[in-house]
Amino acid sequence: MKVVLKDLTKKFPGRDRRNPGDVIAVNHFNFEIPDGKLIGLLGPSGCGKSTALNLISGLLQPTEGRVYFGEEDVTDIPAEHRGIGLVFQNYALYPHLNVKQNILFPLQNLKGKDKLSKEEMIEKVMEAARLVQIDGLMERKPRELSGGQQQRVAIARALVKRPRVLLLDEPLSNLDARLRLQTREEIRRIQKETGITTVFVTHDQDEAMSISDRIVVMKEGVVQQIGAPQEVYDSPTNLFVAKFLGTPPINVFAGQIRENKLYIGADMVMQTGGAADRDVYVGIRPEGFVRNDAGALRCRLDRVEVMGRDISLICTNEAALSPVVRAILGAQSIPETEHRKEGDFVTFSLLSRKVFLFDRKTEERIYFGERSL
């Protein structure tokens, strides 16, 4: 089911007496979610992603704009009649019901032509349970389940009606790190098997990038960038997106463009191919550094962290906006660094495709003719 959002806006009454006026939680959101795709709504807390999800679900009514499921305008249709499946952050399972009864509950409320026989309901419940691999836990109560199992019950309950659209609001936030990894892979598998159009809300960019067909990065109610995860990572449209995506995060330096050359501090690190002279922020992905004794960028070594196949050089640079600069190198670079001591200078050349320039005032991306030195 294709989902189309047209100028979707949600305003809430302001509570701040010093700054009266409405709070705009979602600001003119335009997006078409293709049929059968998994879309990640991504951004920090308070960016409007959960509000956008609630507008799609019908739990909130938009101040402006329309929501379409396929060609049908569902803006004024109540949530219970939109054909959605919704999984909340806290799962919202009924504690007095067992797993089977929790999954069965939505089917028992069907009326009219949608009403099912008892045998049909049980068949659908078992089908949903097998899909999320909890068919051996049907008699247990929620308190007898692990967090990951409870989450699967919530997904099965959302899927049992075969919704037109599946909405997941931070469904993994209560799980430990290992279980989060396992469960997000399960969500992707389930979505692929069912082919249900899915919107996944998260503040964790690793989750969004690993399972989404496309991601939508939001900030303060405004969409910053939409695209395939790798596309957004490789070509961020502004400094916010560049800093939000990536683990470890991008390294940001204060720099200048002068006479077609990029300077970080006193080091001339790259030709800029015609970009106008100005002050800039320079973003360099951790994997964009190459250890090179003849390299242009100098940093002072703090320590070396060995991480299996990779190593990280933790450095400092006076032009960096963060306390440390992290460069990730291949393990073959270890011999080159063993003789280095804390406080020594190390020099790097840069991979131009991993270097991004942003205007110092607007923080918008500056495109230039990259060439690494």
LINQUITA-V177016 format. One record per residue. N is the residue number from 0. RES is the residue in three letters. D_CENTER is the distance of its C-alpha to the mean C-alpha in Angstrom with 1 decimal. Layout:
n=<N N>
res=<RES RES>
d_center=<D_CENTER D_CENTER>
This chain:
n=<0 1 2 3 4 5 6 7 8 9 10 11 12 13 14 15 16 17 18 19 20 21 22 23 24 25 26 27 28 29 30 31 32 33 34 35 36 37 38 39 40 41 42 43 44 45 46 47 48 49 50 51 52 53 54 55 56 57 58 59 60 61 62 63 64 65 66 67 68 69 70 71 72 73 74 75 76 77 78 79 80 81 82 83 84 85 86 87 88 89 90 91 92 93 94 95 96 97 98 99 100 101 102 103 104 105 106 107 108 109 110 111 112 113 114 115 116 117 118 119 120 121 122 123 124 125 126 127 128 129 130 131 132 133 134 135 136 137 138 139 140 141 142 143 144 145 146 147 148 149 150 151 152 153 154 155 156 157 158 159 160 161 162 163 164 165 166 167 168 169 170 171 172 173 174 175 176 177 178 179 180 181 182 183 184 185 186 187 188 189 190 191 192 193 194 195 196 197 198 199 200 201 202 203 204 205 206 207 208 209 210 211 212 213 214 215 216 217 218 219 220 221 222 223 224 225 226 227 228 229 230 231 232 233 234 235 236 237 238 239 240 241 242 243 244 245 246 247 248 249 250 251 252 253 254 255 256 257 258 259 260 261 262 263 264 265 266 267 268 269 270 271 272 273 274 275 276 277 278 279 280 281 282 283 284 285 286 287 288 289 290 291 292 293 294 295 296 297 298 299 300 301 302 303 304 305 306 307 308 309 310 311 312 313 314 315 316 317 318 319 320 321 322 323 324 325 326 327 328 329 330 331 332 333 334 335 336 337 338 339 340 341 342 343 344 345 346 347 348 349 350 351 352 353 354 355 356 357 358 359 360 361 362 363 364 365 366 367 368 369 370 371 372>
res=<MET LYS VAL VAL LEU LYS ASP LEU THR LYS LYS PHE PRO GLY ARG ASP ARG ARG ASN PRO GLY ASP VAL ILE ALA VAL ASN HIS PHE ASN PHE GLU ILE PRO ASP GLY LYS LEU ILE GLY LEU LEU GLY PRO SER GLY CYS GLY LYS SER THR ALA LEU ASN LEU ILE SER GLY LEU LEU GLN PRO THR GLU GLY ARG VAL TYR PHE GLY GLU GLU ASP VAL THR ASP ILE PRO ALA GLU HIS ARG GLY ILE GLY LEU VAL PHE GLN ASN TYR ALA LEU TYR PRO HIS LEU ASN VAL LYS GLN ASN ILE LEU PHE PRO LEU GLN ASN LEU LYS GLY LYS ASP LYS LEU SER LYS GLU GLU MET ILE GLU LYS VAL MET GLU ALA ALA ARG LEU VAL GLN ILE ASP GLY LEU MET GLU ARG LYS PRO ARG GLU LEU SER GLY GLY GLN GLN GLN ARG VAL ALA ILE ALA ARG ALA LEU VAL LYS ARG PRO ARG VAL LEU LEU LEU ASP GLU PRO LEU SER ASN LEU ASP ALA ARG LEU ARG LEU GLN THR ARG GLU GLU ILE ARG ARG ILE GLN LYS GLU THR GLY ILE THR THR VAL PHE VAL THR HIS ASP GLN ASP GLU ALA MET SER ILE SER ASP ARG ILE VAL VAL MET LYS GLU GLY VAL VAL GLN GLN ILE GLY ALA PRO GLN GLU VAL TYR ASP SER PRO THR ASN LEU PHE VAL ALA LYS PHE LEU GLY THR PRO PRO ILE ASN VAL PHE ALA GLY GLN ILE ARG GLU ASN LYS LEU TYR ILE GLY ALA ASP MET VAL MET GLN THR GLY GLY ALA ALA ASP ARG ASP VAL TYR VAL GLY ILE ARG PRO GLU GLY PHE VAL ARG ASN ASP ALA GLY ALA LEU ARG CYS ARG LEU ASP ARG VAL GLU VAL MET GLY ARG ASP ILE SER LEU ILE CYS THR ASN GLU ALA ALA LEU SER PRO VAL VAL ARG ALA ILE LEU GLY ALA GLN SER ILE PRO GLU THR GLU HIS ARG LYS GLU GLY ASP PHE VAL THR PHE SER LEU LEU SER ARG LYS VAL PHE LEU PHE ASP ARG LYS THR GLU GLU ARG ILE TYR PHE GLY GLU ARG SER LEU>
d_center=<22.0 20.7 19.1 19.9 19.1 21.8 21.8 20.2 21.0 21.3 23.6 24.7 28.0 27.9 29.4 29.9 33.6 33.3 30.8 31.8 29.9 27.0 23.5 21.2 18.1 17.0 18.8 20.0 16.9 18.0 16.2 17.5 15.7 17.9 19.8 18.6 15.1 11.8 9.3 5.7 6.1 3.8 6.4 9.2 11.8 14.0 12.0 13.1 10.3 12.6 15.6 14.4 14.0 17.5 18.9 18.1 19.6 22.6 22.4 22.5 24.5 23.4 25.6 25.5 24.2 24.2 22.2 23.5 23.2 24.9 27.8 28.2 27.6 26.3 25.8 28.9 28.7 28.1 25.1 27.5 28.7 25.6 25.1 21.7 20.5 18.5 17.2 17.0 15.6 19.2 20.1 23.2 25.7 29.4 30.9 34.4 33.4 32.9 30.2 32.2 33.0 29.5 28.4 31.7 31.4 29.6 32.2 35.0 34.2 34.5 37.5 39.8 39.2 35.9 37.8 38.0 40.7 40.3 40.3 37.6 35.4 35.9 35.2 31.9 31.0 31.9 30.0 26.7 27.5 28.2 25.0 23.0 25.8 27.3 30.6 32.5 31.4 32.7 35.3 33.2 32.2 28.7 30.1 31.2 27.7 25.1 21.7 20.3 23.3 22.9 19.3 20.9 23.6 21.3 19.7 23.3 24.5 21.9 22.8 26.5 27.3 25.4 23.4 22.7 19.1 17.0 14.7 12.7 12.1 10.5 12.9 12.5 12.8 16.6 16.8 17.8 16.0 18.0 17.8 14.0 14.1 16.9 15.7 12.4 14.7 17.0 14.7 14.2 18.0 18.9 17.0 18.7 22.0 22.0 20.6 19.4 17.0 13.9 11.3 8.7 7.6 5.7 5.8 5.4 3.6 6.5 6.1 3.6 5.9 8.8 9.4 8.3 11.2 9.5 6.4 7.5 6.9 9.4 12.0 15.1 15.0 14.9 12.6 12.3 11.4 10.9 11.3 11.1 8.5 11.6 13.1 10.7 10.9 14.6 15.3 13.5 15.4 15.9 15.9 13.1 10.5 12.4 12.4 8.8 7.8 10.2 12.0 14.7 13.8 15.7 19.3 20.5 24.3 26.6 28.5 31.0 32.0 35.7 37.8 35.1 34.1 31.1 32.0 30.2 32.8 36.1 34.5 34.4 31.5 31.1 32.7 30.8 32.8 34.0 31.4 33.2 34.1 31.8 29.9 26.3 23.4 22.9 19.6 20.2 17.7 19.2 20.2 21.9 25.0 28.1 30.9 34.0 37.1 37.8 34.2 33.9 31.4 32.9 31.2 32.9 32.0 31.1 30.5 29.5 27.0 27.6 24.7 26.4 25.9 24.6 25.8 24.5 26.8 26.2 28.0 28.8 29.5 31.0 28.9 25.5 23.7 22.6 25.2 24.5 23.6 22.1 23.2 22.3 25.3 26.6 29.0 31.9 31.6 32.8 36.5 36.0 34.7 37.0 39.7 37.4 37.9 35.9 36.7 37.4 35.9 33.8 33.2 30.5 30.3 27.0 25.2 25.0 22.0 20.0 21.5 20.3 22.4 21.7 24.4 25.3 25.8 23.2 20.5 20.1 20.1 23.6 24.3 27.2 29.2 27.7 30.2 29.8 32.8>
